[in-house]
Protein backbone atom coordinates (compact mmCIF):
# COMPACT_ATOMS: atom_id res chain seq x y z
CA UNK A 1 0.00 0.00 0.00
CA UNK A 2 1.60 3.21 -1.12
CA UNK A 3 1.74 6.12 1.30
CA UNK A 4 -0.43 9.10 0.28
CA UNK A 5 1.42 12.40 0.01
CA UNK A 6 0.78 14.78 2.88
CA UNK A 7 -1.28 17.89 2.17
CA UNK A 8 0.53 21.28 2.04
CA UNK A 9 -2.62 23.19 3.00
CA UNK A 10 -1.57 23.81 6.63
CA UNK A 11 1.71 25.37 5.44
CA UNK A 12 -0.15 27.60 2.99
CA UNK A 13 -2.52 28.77 5.71
CA UNK A 14 0.42 29.55 8.03
CA UNK A 15 2.17 31.55 5.29
CA UNK A 16 -1.00 33.54 4.51
CA UNK A 17 -1.59 34.27 8.18
CA UNK A 18 2.00 35.46 8.59
CA UNK A 19 1.78 37.76 5.54
CA UNK A 20 -1.51 39.27 6.70
CA UNK A 21 -0.07 39.84 10.15
CA UNK A 22 3.00 41.57 8.71
CA UNK A 23 0.88 43.88 6.57
CA UNK A 24 -1.43 44.74 9.47
CA UNK A 25 1.53 45.32 11.76
CA UNK A 26 3.15 47.61 9.17
CA UNK A 27 -0.08 49.58 8.78
CA UNK A 28 -0.37 49.94 12.56
CA UNK A 29 3.20 51.20 12.84
CA UNK A 30 2.69 53.69 9.99
CA UNK A 31 -0.55 54.98 11.54
CA UNK A 32 1.17 55.46 14.90
CA UNK A 33 4.04 57.38 13.25
CA UNK A 34 1.68 59.63 11.33
CA UNK A 35 -0.44 60.29 14.42
CA UNK A 36 2.69 61.20 16.33
CA UNK A 37 3.65 63.75 13.70
CA UNK A 38 6.43 61.73 12.08
CA UNK A 39 7.00 61.77 8.34
CA UNK A 40 9.19 59.47 6.26
CA UNK A 41 12.42 60.94 4.95
CA UNK A 42 12.16 62.52 1.52
CA UNK A 43 15.05 62.67 -0.91
CA UNK A 44 16.07 65.92 -2.59
CA UNK A 45 14.49 65.05 -5.98
CA UNK A 46 11.16 64.35 -4.24
CA UNK A 47 11.30 67.68 -2.44
CA UNK A 48 11.96 69.55 -5.65
CA UNK A 49 9.13 67.73 -7.37
CA UNK A 50 6.69 68.77 -4.66
CA UNK A 51 7.99 72.28 -4.13
CA UNK A 52 10.38 74.05 -6.47
CA UNK A 53 11.26 76.69 -3.87
CA UNK A 54 14.06 75.95 -1.44
CA UNK A 55 13.07 76.01 2.25
CA UNK A 56 13.89 79.28 4.04
CA UNK A 57 17.18 79.42 5.91
CA UNK A 58 16.84 79.02 9.68
CA UNK A 59 16.79 82.32 11.54
CA UNK A 60 19.66 82.54 14.06
CA UNK A 61 18.50 82.77 17.64
CA UNK A 62 19.16 86.03 19.40
CA UNK A 63 21.11 85.78 22.65
CA UNK A 64 18.92 86.05 25.74
CA UNK A 65 21.11 88.63 27.46
CA UNK A 66 23.82 91.00 26.30
CA UNK A 67 26.65 92.38 28.38
CA UNK A 68 29.57 93.31 26.14
CA UNK A 69 32.70 94.46 27.92
CA UNK A 70 34.22 97.39 26.01
CA UNK A 71 37.80 98.06 27.09
CA UNK A 72 40.30 100.84 26.51
CA UNK A 73 42.11 98.54 24.06
CA UNK A 74 39.12 98.31 21.72
CA UNK A 75 39.16 100.48 18.58
CA UNK A 76 36.46 103.14 18.83
CA UNK A 77 35.10 105.40 16.12
CA UNK A 78 33.37 108.56 17.36
CA UNK A 79 33.31 110.84 20.36
CA UNK A 80 33.89 109.39 23.82
CA UNK A 81 30.94 111.48 25.04
CA UNK A 82 28.46 109.79 22.67
CA UNK A 83 25.50 108.46 24.64
CA UNK A 84 24.98 105.23 22.70
CA UNK A 85 27.53 102.52 21.92
CA UNK A 86 27.32 100.12 18.99
CA UNK A 87 29.61 97.09 19.01
CA UNK A 88 30.19 94.94 15.94
CA UNK A 89 31.72 91.47 16.16
CA UNK A 90 33.14 90.80 12.70
CA UNK A 91 35.44 88.60 10.65
CA UNK A 92 37.41 90.34 7.91
CA UNK A 93 36.89 87.38 5.56
CA UNK A 94 33.11 87.22 6.11
CA UNK A 95 31.26 88.39 2.95
CA UNK A 96 28.24 89.43 5.03
CA UNK A 97 30.52 91.57 7.18
CA UNK A 98 31.73 93.11 3.94
CA UNK A 99 28.13 93.87 3.01
CA UNK A 100 27.50 95.37 6.46
CA UNK A 101 30.61 97.54 6.07
CA UNK A 102 29.57 98.86 2.66
CA UNK A 103 25.82 99.22 3.10
CA UNK A 104 25.22 99.83 6.82
CA UNK A 105 28.30 100.98 8.71
CA UNK A 106 28.92 103.92 6.40
CA UNK A 107 25.34 105.13 6.91
CA UNK A 108 25.58 104.71 10.69
CA UNK A 109 28.81 106.71 10.71
CA UNK A 110 27.30 109.50 8.60
CA UNK A 111 24.00 109.80 10.50
CA UNK A 112 25.01 109.01 14.06
CA UNK A 113 28.79 108.81 14.65
CA UNK A 114 29.72 112.01 12.82
CA UNK A 115 26.89 113.84 14.61
CA UNK A 116 28.19 112.79 18.03
CA UNK A 117 25.22 110.60 18.98
CA UNK A 118 26.90 107.19 18.73
CA UNK A 119 30.33 105.65 19.13
CA UNK A 120 31.15 102.55 17.10
CA UNK A 121 33.35 99.76 18.50
CA UNK A 122 34.86 96.89 16.54
CA UNK A 123 35.62 93.50 18.07
CA UNK A 124 36.94 90.39 16.35
CA UNK A 125 35.02 87.18 15.87
CA UNK A 126 37.76 85.67 13.72
CA UNK A 127 36.52 82.14 13.08
CA UNK A 128 36.91 81.51 9.35
CA UNK A 129 40.54 80.41 9.44
CA UNK A 130 44.13 81.53 9.71
CA UNK A 131 43.75 84.50 7.37
CA UNK A 132 40.94 85.83 9.56
CA UNK A 133 43.17 85.67 12.63
CA UNK A 134 46.13 87.22 10.80
CA UNK A 135 43.95 90.03 9.43
CA UNK A 136 42.58 90.76 12.91
CA UNK A 137 46.12 90.94 14.29
CA UNK A 138 47.19 93.17 11.41
CA UNK A 139 44.39 95.68 12.00
CA UNK A 140 45.35 95.96 15.66
CA UNK A 141 48.99 96.41 14.67
CA UNK A 142 47.83 99.29 12.48
CA UNK A 143 46.07 100.72 15.56
CA UNK A 144 49.53 101.12 17.13
CA UNK A 145 50.15 103.76 14.46
CA UNK A 146 46.66 105.32 14.71
CA UNK A 147 45.57 103.75 11.43
CA UNK A 148 43.15 101.09 12.63
CA UNK A 149 40.08 102.30 10.77
CA UNK A 150 41.97 102.95 7.55
CA UNK A 151 43.37 99.42 7.73
CA UNK A 152 39.96 98.00 8.73
CA UNK A 153 38.44 99.60 5.62
CA UNK A 154 41.27 98.34 3.42
CA UNK A 155 40.65 94.78 4.57
CA UNK A 156 36.93 94.89 3.84
CA UNK A 157 37.48 96.36 0.39
CA UNK A 158 40.10 93.68 -0.39
CA UNK A 159 38.04 90.54 0.27
CA UNK A 160 38.58 87.82 -2.33
CA UNK A 161 37.39 84.46 -1.00
CA UNK A 162 38.14 82.71 2.26
CA UNK A 163 41.70 81.53 2.96
CA UNK A 164 42.64 81.92 -0.70
CA UNK A 165 45.60 84.21 -0.06
CA UNK A 166 43.88 87.60 -0.08
CA UNK A 167 45.02 88.13 3.51
CA UNK A 168 48.37 86.38 3.33
CA UNK A 169 51.09 87.86 5.54
CA UNK A 170 52.73 89.31 2.45
CA UNK A 171 49.54 91.09 1.39
CA UNK A 172 48.81 92.30 4.92
CA UNK A 173 52.25 93.89 5.06
CA UNK A 174 51.71 95.44 1.63
CA UNK A 175 48.41 96.95 2.79
CA UNK A 176 50.29 98.63 5.64
CA UNK A 177 52.88 100.03 3.26
CA UNK A 178 50.15 101.28 0.90
CA UNK A 179 48.53 103.14 3.81
CA UNK A 180 51.80 104.84 4.75
CA UNK A 181 52.49 102.93 7.98
CA UNK A 182 56.01 102.38 9.26
CA UNK A 183 56.70 99.00 7.69
CA UNK A 184 59.45 97.95 10.10
CA UNK A 185 57.26 98.48 13.16
CA UNK A 186 54.15 97.00 11.53
CA UNK A 187 55.91 93.91 10.20
CA UNK A 188 57.56 93.21 13.56
CA UNK A 189 54.17 93.54 15.29
CA UNK A 190 52.46 91.20 12.83
CA UNK A 191 55.24 88.61 12.79
CA UNK A 192 55.15 88.47 16.60
CA UNK A 193 51.33 88.14 16.57
CA UNK A 194 51.43 90.84 19.24
CA UNK A 195 47.66 91.10 19.56
CA UNK A 196 46.76 87.43 19.35
CA UNK A 197 45.63 87.41 22.99
CA UNK A 198 43.27 90.35 22.34
CA UNK A 199 41.82 88.62 19.27
CA UNK A 200 41.18 85.51 21.34
CA UNK A 201 39.63 87.60 24.11
CA UNK A 202 37.26 89.17 21.58
CA UNK A 203 36.22 85.73 20.34
CA UNK A 204 35.63 84.62 23.93
CA UNK A 205 33.56 87.76 24.57
CA UNK A 206 31.41 86.93 21.56
CA UNK A 207 30.88 83.39 22.82
CA UNK A 208 29.98 84.63 26.30
CA UNK A 209 27.18 86.67 24.77
CA UNK A 210 25.92 83.84 22.59
CA UNK A 211 27.21 85.12 19.25
CA UNK A 212 28.15 82.30 16.89
CA UNK A 213 28.31 84.05 13.50
CA UNK A 214 29.22 87.31 11.85
CA UNK A 215 28.32 90.06 11.73
CA UNK A 216 26.81 90.15 15.20
CA UNK A 217 26.07 93.65 16.42
CA UNK A 218 24.91 95.17 19.69
CA UNK A 219 23.07 98.48 19.62
CA UNK A 220 23.11 99.58 23.25
CA UNK A 221 21.84 96.29 24.70
CA UNK A 222 19.89 95.11 21.64
CA UNK A 223 21.46 92.31 19.58
CA UNK A 224 21.16 92.47 15.80
CA UNK A 225 22.17 89.25 14.06
CA UNK A 226 23.40 89.27 10.47
CA UNK A 227 23.78 91.94 7.81
CA UNK A 228 20.34 93.44 8.32
CA UNK A 229 19.30 96.48 6.25
CA UNK A 230 20.14 99.95 7.46
CA UNK A 231 16.45 100.74 8.02
CA UNK A 232 16.31 98.09 10.75
CA UNK A 233 19.42 99.46 12.44
CA UNK A 234 18.07 103.01 12.22
CA UNK A 235 14.84 102.00 13.95
CA UNK A 236 16.70 100.30 16.79
CA UNK A 237 19.23 103.12 17.16
CA UNK A 238 16.49 105.77 17.36
CA UNK A 239 14.59 103.70 19.93
CA UNK A 240 17.70 103.25 22.06
CA UNK A 241 18.60 106.94 21.87
CA UNK A 242 15.12 107.87 23.09
CA UNK A 243 15.72 105.86 26.26
CA UNK A 244 18.86 107.84 27.15
C-alpha positions in Angstrom: 0.0 0.0 0.0 1.6 3.2 -1.1 1.7 6.1 1.3 -0.4 9.1 0.3 1.4 12.4 0.0 0.8 14.8 2.9 -1.3 17.9 2.2 0.5 21.3 2.0 -2.6 23.2 3.0 -1.6 23.8 6.6 1.7 25.4 5.4 -0.2 27.6 3.0 -2.5 28.8 5.7 0.4 29.6 8.0 2.2 31.6 5.3 -1.0 33.5 4.5 -1.6 34.3 8.2 2.0 35.5 8.6 1.8 37.8 5.5 -1.5 39.3 6.7 -0.1 39.8 10.2 3.0 41.6 8.7 0.9 43.9 6.6 -1.4 44.7 9.5 1.5 45.3 11.8 3.1 47.6 9.2 -0.1 49.6 8.8 -0.4 49.9 12.6 3.2 51.2 12.8 2.7 53.7 10.0 -0.6 55.0 11.5 1.2 55.5 14.9 4.0 57.4 13.2 1.7 59.6 11.3 -0.4 60.3 14.4 2.7 61.2 16.3 3.7 63.7 13.7 6.4 61.7 12.1 7.0 61.8 8.3 9.2 59.5 6.3 12.4 60.9 4.9 12.2 62.5 1.5 15.0 62.7 -0.9 16.1 65.9 -2.6 14.5 65.0 -6.0 11.2 64.3 -4.2 11.3 67.7 -2.4 12.0 69.6 -5.7 9.1 67.7 -7.4 6.7 68.8 -4.7 8.0 72.3 -4.1 10.4 74.0 -6.5 11.3 76.7 -3.9 14.1 75.9 -1.4 13.1 76.0 2.2 13.9 79.3 4.0 17.2 79.4 5.9 16.8 79.0 9.7 16.8 82.3 11.5 19.7 82.5 14.1 18.5 82.8 17.6 19.2 86.0 19.4 21.1 85.8 22.7 18.9 86.0 25.7 21.1 88.6 27.5 23.8 91.0 26.3 26.6 92.4 28.4 29.6 93.3 26.1 32.7 94.5 27.9 34.2 97.4 26.0 37.8 98.1 27.1 40.3 100.8 26.5 42.1 98.5 24.1 39.1 98.3 21.7 39.2 100.5 18.6 36.5 103.1 18.8 35.1 105.4 16.1 33.4 108.6 17.4 33.3 110.8 20.4 33.9 109.4 23.8 30.9 111.5 25.0 28.5 109.8 22.7 25.5 108.5 24.6 25.0 105.2 22.7 27.5 102.5 21.9 27.3 100.1 19.0 29.6 97.1 19.0 30.2 94.9 15.9 31.7 91.5 16.2 33.1 90.8 12.7 35.4 88.6 10.7 37.4 90.3 7.9 36.9 87.4 5.6 33.1 87.2 6.1 31.3 88.4 3.0 28.2 89.4 5.0 30.5 91.6 7.2 31.7 93.1 3.9 28.1 93.9 3.0 27.5 95.4 6.5 30.6 97.5 6.1 29.6 98.9 2.7 25.8 99.2 3.1 25.2 99.8 6.8 28.3 101.0 8.7 28.9 103.9 6.4 25.3 105.1 6.9 25.6 104.7 10.7 28.8 106.7 10.7 27.3 109.5 8.6 24.0 109.8 10.5 25.0 109.0 14.1 28.8 108.8 14.6 29.7 112.0 12.8 26.9 113.8 14.6 28.2 112.8 18.0 25.2 110.6 19.0 26.9 107.2 18.7 30.3 105.6 19.1 31.1 102.5 17.1 33.3 99.8 18.5 34.9 96.9 16.5 35.6 93.5 18.1 36.9 90.4 16.3 35.0 87.2 15.9 37.8 85.7 13.7 36.5 82.1 13.1 36.9 81.5 9.3 40.5 80.4 9.4 44.1 81.5 9.7 43.8 84.5 7.4 40.9 85.8 9.6 43.2 85.7 12.6 46.1 87.2 10.8 44.0 90.0 9.4 42.6 90.8 12.9 46.1 90.9 14.3 47.2 93.2 11.4 44.4 95.7 12.0 45.3 96.0 15.7 49.0 96.4 14.7 47.8 99.3 12.5 46.1 100.7 15.6 49.5 101.1 17.1 50.1 103.8 14.5 46.7 105.3 14.7 45.6 103.7 11.4 43.1 101.1 12.6 40.1 102.3 10.8 42.0 103.0 7.5 43.4 99.4 7.7 40.0 98.0 8.7 38.4 99.6 5.6 41.3 98.3 3.4 40.7 94.8 4.6 36.9 94.9 3.8 37.5 96.4 0.4 40.1 93.7 -0.4 38.0 90.5 0.3 38.6 87.8 -2.3 37.4 84.5 -1.0 38.1 82.7 2.3 41.7 81.5 3.0 42.6 81.9 -0.7 45.6 84.2 -0.1 43.9 87.6 -0.1 45.0 88.1 3.5 48.4 86.4 3.3 51.1 87.9 5.5 52.7 89.3 2.4 49.5 91.1 1.4 48.8 92.3 4.9 52.2 93.9 5.1 51.7 95.4 1.6 48.4 97.0 2.8 50.3 98.6 5.6 52.9 100.0 3.3 50.1 101.3 0.9 48.5 103.1 3.8 51.8 104.8 4.8 52.5 102.9 8.0 56.0 102.4 9.3 56.7 99.0 7.7 59.4 97.9 10.1 57.3 98.5 13.2 54.2 97.0 11.5 55.9 93.9 10.2 57.6 93.2 13.6 54.2 93.5 15.3 52.5 91.2 12.8 55.2 88.6 12.8 55.1 88.5 16.6 51.3 88.1 16.6 51.4 90.8 19.2 47.7 91.1 19.6 46.8 87.4 19.4 45.6 87.4 23.0 43.3 90.3 22.3 41.8 88.6 19.3 41.2 85.5 21.3 39.6 87.6 24.1 37.3 89.2 21.6 36.2 85.7 20.3 35.6 84.6 23.9 33.6 87.8 24.6 31.4 86.9 21.6 30.9 83.4 22.8 30.0 84.6 26.3 27.2 86.7 24.8 25.9 83.8 22.6 27.2 85.1 19.3 28.2 82.3 16.9 28.3 84.0 13.5 29.2 87.3 11.9 28.3 90.1 11.7 26.8 90.2 15.2 26.1 93.7 16.4 24.9 95.2 19.7 23.1 98.5 19.6 23.1 99.6 23.3 21.8 96.3 24.7 19.9 95.1 21.6 21.5 92.3 19.6 21.2 92.5 15.8 22.2 89.3 14.1 23.4 89.3 10.5 23.8 91.9 7.8 20.3 93.4 8.3 19.3 96.5 6.2 20.1 100.0 7.5 16.5 100.7 8.0 16.3 98.1 10.7 19.4 99.5 12.4 18.1 103.0 12.2 14.8 102.0 13.9 16.7 100.3 16.8 19.2 103.1 17.2 16.5 105.8 17.4 14.6 103.7 19.9 17.7 103.2 22.1 18.6 106.9 21.9 15.1 107.9 23.1 15.7 105.9 26.3 18.9 107.8 27.2 
